[in-house]
Amino acid sequence: MFGLPSTTEVEQVLPKAGFYRNMDLDARIKKQFVSNVGRIVITNVIRPDTCNLADGFRAHEIFVIVVEPKGGGVSEAVVRTILRATPNRIVVVDGATGVVWAKGPSGTIRSDGLEEFRLNGRNLDEAWDSILAQVALREDDGVNVAERIKRSEAIEALEREVTTLERKCRRERQIARRNELFAKLRNKRRELDALRKGEAHG
């Protein structure tokens, strides 16, 4: 499953309540688990005895978990709860939409079109870093993955800021205010250009 070795495949159904019973969650999220989640299944367990990888210093096993919703897609709140409740390295897949989630270096990361995972590297640390790169960056290379993900997130945030400032500049009628917005826009574009160049050289 997911392009992973058949030796990693399992079919272990996890009780939904196990993810929220001992957590301080509001009633809305608990209701989503009860009414929107059909099953939570571990489909793959990646560790030295199930694949040709050495143990890592940080990662000792990696789980792939599929959440099968009762209706449309799985809510982000449910996924974040599962990621928070699980200390292991895990990838969560929405069984309805195929969206993939993981716990990145600075928060939750996701991919909307990742259909398989490649186990790159010599050990589980390197394999996990590569999986994070695949989810967040659509790349196999796990080298310096935390720094690269943070830079990618910073680029996306700046792109949103630039788009917002461009829209405000077009709408602003007061000359002084428009000049102020143009100056901010120019600075943000410079920041964005510098980050993109850093990404290209990284």
N, C-alpha and C positions, 0 to 999 in steps of 0.2 A: 504494500500500500504506500502511496506517495513516492514511489520510486525507491523505497528503502529495501534493504535485504529482507527476504522472507523470514530469516531467522530472528528478526526483530519484531515480528508481528504477534500480537496478542489480541484478545477480545475480552477485556476486563471492564465490566460495567461498574461505575462508581455511584454510590448513593448521593443524590442531589443535596440532601440535608447536610452531608459531611462537609460541604464547602461553606455553609453559612451558620451552622448550629452554634459554633463558639465564637462567631464574629459579631462585632457591633455594627449591624446593618439596619437601615431603615426598612419599614414595612413594604415600601414600594419594590425594593430589590428582592426581598424574600418572596413577594408575590410573583415577580418575574420568573424566579426559579421554579415555583410551583406550577404556574399557569403556562409559561412559554417554553420551558425546557422539557423535552421528552426524555432523552437519555444523555448521559455523559460517559463516554467510553474511551479507555486507553487502547489505542490501536497499535502503537509501536513503543517498544522500550529499547533504547540504544545504550549498550554498555559493553565492556570488554568481552563478556561471554556470549553476546548475541551478534557481534560484528567484529570485523578485523581492525579494531582500534585499541590502543593502549589506554589505560586509565589516565585521567587528568589530575592536576593539582586542585583545580576549582570545580570541574564537572566530573561526576562519577557515574551518572546516568542521565539520559535525556528522554523525556516522555513526549509522545505525540497524543494529544487528547482531542477527540471529535465531540462537539456538542451538537446533538440532534434536536432542533427546535420543533415545537408542535405546530407552529405556524410559519411565518416568514423567516427572517434572519434572527440571529442571536443578538441581544442588546449588548452594547459596549459595557454597561454596568455589570452584567453577568460575567462577561469575559474578565473584566478587571478584578472581580471578586475571586474568580477561579485562580487567576495569576497571583493574587495577593495571598490566597490561602495555601498555596503550594510552594514550599521552599526549594523544590527541585527545579532543574532547567526543564521548562516545558514549552511546547508549541501548542496553541489551541486553534483548532480549525472549525469554522462554522459549517456544519454539515449541509445546510441549505444553500448558502451563497458561495462557499469556498474561500471566504475571507480568512486569512491566517493572522494570528496574533502571537506576540511573544513579549517577554519582559526585557526591554532594552536597557542600556546603561543609564538612561535618565528618564525612563518612563516606558509606557506601553508603545510598541511599534506594531505595524500591520502591513499586510500586502493584499491587494485585491485580486491578484491573478497568479499566485504561486501554486502550481499543481503538483510539484514534487520537490523533495529536498535532496541535496547532494551532500554526502558525508566526505568533505574534504579535510585533509590533515592526517597527522599520524596518531593523534590521541583525542580524547573527548573534549579537552579544552579547545583545541584547534577546530574540531568539528562543530562545537557550539558557536564559536566565533564566526565560522563560515555560515552557519544557519542564520545567525542574526544579520549578517551581511546580505544573505539571500532575501530575508523578509523585508529589511529596511531599505536596502540599496539595489536589489535585483542583481547583485554581483556575488561571485563565489568566494572572492578573496576575503579572508577574515582578519588579515593583518591590520592592526590599529583600528579595529572595527568601532570601538567606543568613540574615538576621536572623529572618525569619518561619519558616524551616525549623527553626532552632535553638530557637525558642520552642515550636514544635509538638512537637519531640522532648522538650523539657523538660516540657511538659504531659503527654505520654504517660508519661514516667518517673515523674512525680509521681502520676499516676493509678494506676500499678502499686504505688507505695509506699503510697498511701492504701488500696488494696484489701488489701494484705498486712497493714497495721496494723489494719484493721477485722477481719480474720480472727483476728489474734492477740488482739485485745481480747475477742472473743467467746469465745475458748478459755481465756483466762487466768483462773485461780481465785484467785491471791494478790492481795489488795486493793491492796497497795502497788505491785506490779508492774503491775496493771491501770491504776491511776491514772497511772503513768509512761507507759504506752502511750497512754492517752487524751490526755495532754498533747502527746505527739509527734504523734498523729493530728490534734489541733486545729491545731497549727502547720503541718503539711503541708497541711491543708485551706485554711488562710489563704494559704499560698504558691500553691496551685493556683488559688484564687479570684482572687488578684492577677494571675497569669499569664493566666488566661482573660479578665479584664477588659482587660488590656493587648492581648491578641489582638483583642478586639472593637473596641478603639479604634485598633488599628494598621492 
